[in-house]
Amino acid sequence: MKKALLAATLATQLLTQLHAGGDIEPVEMNEPEMMEHEAEESKFYLVTSGSVDFGDTVDHEGIELKGDQDFGFGIDFGYRLGSGFAVEYDFTYARNTVSRTENGIDEEADGTYYTSAIDLVYVYEATEHIGIFGKVGYEYEWETIDDYNIDSTDHDFVFGAGVEIAMNESYKLLVEYEYSLIESPRGPSIFAGVMFNF
């Protein structure tokens, strides 16, 4: 009888402690840490760049025009389509000195060039911070050489290739070589500039 009474007392005390919480500490649940995902790159971007234009020798109505090396600038506005592709609108401005020989006399004049193009761009991400890109587009060029009475417009395909280096989420540095099928004394160009993602 004593054993049964002792067992009942112990069972009652144990149940009371369990119900009241007693000395039993609650089990701590460890929630898995959420992995931080890198923010997706912005869809829109703007590139401002300076250019070196190498000049070219072209035939204009039977007279040879030779453009020298000079400088210009460019502005690109782009939208990323996904999977490495983007579409861009490009505007450039450049000037150089254009020389010609007519009737045995050497002459020089200032040439001015404006271009406007729509390009399709593909970027291959070589590393986390370096992208290699190529582009193809269709370009219009307005060429003015007042001293030679030249004020013309031409259009054709334009090609480019380059490298972009990410500095942070918002900014990249880039270098690009561009070649146009338009024949003008401006010639091919190299651009160096900054891309801003927004």
C-alpha positions as CSV (number, residue, x, y, z in Angstrom):
1,M,0.0,0.0,0.0
2,K,2.8,2.3,0.9
3,K,4.5,1.6,-2.5
4,A,1.2,2.4,-4.4
5,L,0.8,5.6,-2.4
6,L,4.4,6.7,-3.1
7,A,4.0,6.0,-6.8
8,A,0.8,8.0,-7.0
9,T,2.4,10.9,-5.2
10,L,5.4,10.9,-7.5
11,A,3.2,10.7,-10.6
12,T,1.0,13.6,-9.4
13,Q,4.0,15.7,-8.7
14,L,5.6,14.9,-12.1
15,L,2.3,15.7,-14.0
16,T,2.0,19.0,-12.0
17,Q,5.5,20.1,-13.0
18,L,4.9,19.2,-16.6
19,H,1.6,21.0,-16.7
20,A,3.0,24.1,-14.9
21,G,6.2,24.1,-16.9
22,G,8.4,23.1,-14.0
23,D,12.1,23.1,-14.5
24,I,11.7,21.8,-18.1
25,E,13.1,24.4,-20.5
26,P,11.3,24.8,-23.9
27,V,13.0,23.4,-26.9
28,E,14.7,26.1,-29.1
29,M,14.0,25.8,-32.8
30,N,16.8,26.9,-35.1
31,E,15.3,28.4,-38.2
32,P,17.4,28.1,-41.3
33,E,19.1,31.3,-42.4
34,M,17.7,32.8,-45.5
35,M,20.2,33.0,-48.3
36,E,20.7,36.6,-49.6
37,H,20.2,36.8,-53.3
38,E,22.2,39.2,-55.3
39,A,20.1,42.1,-56.6
40,E,19.3,41.7,-60.3
41,E,21.1,44.2,-62.6
42,S,19.0,47.2,-63.6
43,K,17.2,47.0,-66.9
44,F,18.1,50.5,-68.0
45,Y,21.6,52.0,-68.4
46,L,23.3,55.1,-69.7
47,V,26.9,55.3,-71.1
48,T,28.8,58.5,-71.5
49,S,32.2,58.2,-73.2
50,G,35.0,60.1,-75.0
51,S,36.3,58.8,-78.3
52,V,39.4,58.8,-80.4
53,D,38.5,58.9,-84.1
54,F,41.3,57.6,-86.3
55,G,40.4,59.3,-89.6
56,D,40.2,57.7,-93.0
57,T,40.8,58.5,-96.7
58,V,37.7,58.4,-98.9
59,D,36.8,59.4,-102.4
60,H,34.2,62.2,-102.7
61,E,33.0,63.0,-106.2
62,G,36.4,62.2,-107.6
63,I,38.4,64.1,-105.0
64,E,40.4,62.3,-102.3
65,L,39.5,63.5,-98.8
66,K,41.9,62.5,-95.9
67,G,40.7,62.9,-92.3
68,D,43.2,63.1,-89.5
69,Q,42.9,61.7,-86.0
70,D,40.8,63.7,-83.6
71,F,38.4,63.4,-80.6
72,G,34.7,63.2,-80.0
73,F,32.1,61.9,-77.5
74,G,29.2,59.5,-77.4
75,I,26.1,58.8,-75.4
76,D,24.3,55.4,-75.3
77,F,21.0,54.7,-73.8
78,G,20.2,51.0,-73.3
79,Y,17.6,48.5,-72.2
80,R,18.6,44.9,-71.1
81,L,16.3,42.3,-72.7
82,G,17.7,39.4,-70.7
83,S,20.0,36.4,-71.4
84,G,22.9,38.8,-72.1
85,F,21.1,40.8,-74.8
86,A,20.3,44.5,-74.8
87,V,19.1,47.1,-77.3
88,E,20.8,50.6,-77.4
89,Y,20.3,54.0,-78.9
90,D,23.6,55.7,-79.7
91,F,24.5,59.3,-80.4
92,T,28.0,60.5,-81.2
93,Y,29.7,63.8,-82.1
94,A,33.1,64.2,-83.6
95,R,35.3,66.7,-85.4
96,N,38.5,66.5,-87.4
97,T,40.7,68.2,-90.0
98,V,40.1,67.0,-93.5
99,S,42.7,67.7,-96.2
100,R,42.5,67.4,-100.0
101,T,44.5,68.3,-103.1
102,E,42.6,70.1,-105.9
103,N,44.3,71.6,-109.0
104,G,47.7,71.0,-107.4
105,I,46.8,73.0,-104.3
106,D,46.7,71.4,-100.8
107,E,43.8,72.5,-98.6
108,E,42.5,71.8,-95.1
109,A,39.0,72.2,-93.6
110,D,37.1,71.3,-90.5
111,G,34.8,68.3,-90.7
112,T,31.9,67.7,-88.3
113,Y,30.1,64.4,-87.8
114,Y,26.9,63.5,-86.0
115,T,25.7,59.9,-85.9
116,S,22.6,58.2,-84.6
117,A,22.2,54.4,-84.4
118,I,20.1,51.6,-83.0
119,D,22.2,48.5,-81.9
120,L,21.6,45.0,-80.7
121,V,24.2,44.1,-78.0
122,Y,25.3,40.8,-76.5
123,V,27.3,40.6,-73.3
124,Y,29.2,37.5,-72.2
125,E,30.0,37.5,-68.5
126,A,33.6,36.3,-68.4
127,T,33.8,36.7,-64.6
128,E,31.7,38.3,-61.9
129,H,33.1,41.7,-62.7
130,I,34.2,41.5,-66.3
131,G,31.9,41.3,-69.4
132,I,32.9,41.0,-73.0
133,F,30.4,42.5,-75.5
134,G,29.7,42.7,-79.2
135,K,27.2,44.8,-81.0
136,V,25.7,45.3,-84.5
137,G,23.4,48.2,-85.5
138,Y,22.2,50.5,-88.2
139,E,23.6,54.0,-88.2
140,Y,22.9,57.4,-89.8
141,E,25.7,59.9,-90.2
142,W,25.4,63.7,-90.9
143,E,28.7,65.0,-92.3
144,T,29.4,68.7,-92.8
145,I,32.6,70.2,-94.3
146,D,31.6,73.8,-95.0
147,D,34.8,74.9,-96.8
148,Y,34.3,72.0,-99.3
149,N,30.5,72.6,-99.7
150,I,29.8,69.1,-98.3
151,D,26.6,68.7,-96.3
152,S,25.6,65.0,-96.7
153,T,23.8,62.2,-94.9
154,D,24.6,58.5,-95.2
155,H,23.5,55.3,-93.5
156,D,24.8,51.7,-93.2
157,F,25.7,49.0,-90.6
158,V,27.9,49.6,-87.7
159,F,29.8,47.1,-85.6
160,G,31.4,47.3,-82.1
161,A,33.2,45.1,-79.6
162,G,34.6,45.9,-76.1
163,V,35.0,45.1,-72.5
164,E,33.0,46.4,-69.4
165,I,34.3,46.2,-65.8
166,A,31.9,46.5,-62.9
167,M,33.0,48.9,-60.2
168,N,29.8,48.3,-58.0
169,E,26.1,47.7,-58.6
170,S,25.6,51.1,-60.3
171,Y,28.8,51.8,-62.3
172,K,30.9,50.1,-64.9
173,L,33.9,51.2,-66.9
174,L,34.0,50.3,-70.5
175,V,36.2,50.4,-73.6
176,E,34.8,49.8,-77.1
177,Y,36.1,49.7,-80.7
178,E,33.6,50.7,-83.3
179,Y,33.7,50.4,-87.1
180,S,31.1,51.7,-89.5
181,L,30.5,50.7,-93.1
182,I,29.8,54.4,-93.8
183,E,32.7,55.9,-95.8
184,S,33.6,59.2,-94.3
185,P,36.9,61.0,-93.3
186,R,36.0,60.3,-89.6
187,G,37.1,56.6,-89.8
188,P,36.8,54.0,-87.0
189,S,36.7,55.0,-83.3
190,I,37.7,53.8,-79.8
191,F,35.4,54.8,-76.9
192,A,36.3,54.9,-73.2
193,G,33.6,55.8,-70.7
194,V,31.4,55.0,-67.7
195,M,28.1,53.1,-67.6
196,F,25.4,54.0,-65.1
197,N,22.7,51.5,-64.2
198,F,19.4,52.9,-63.1
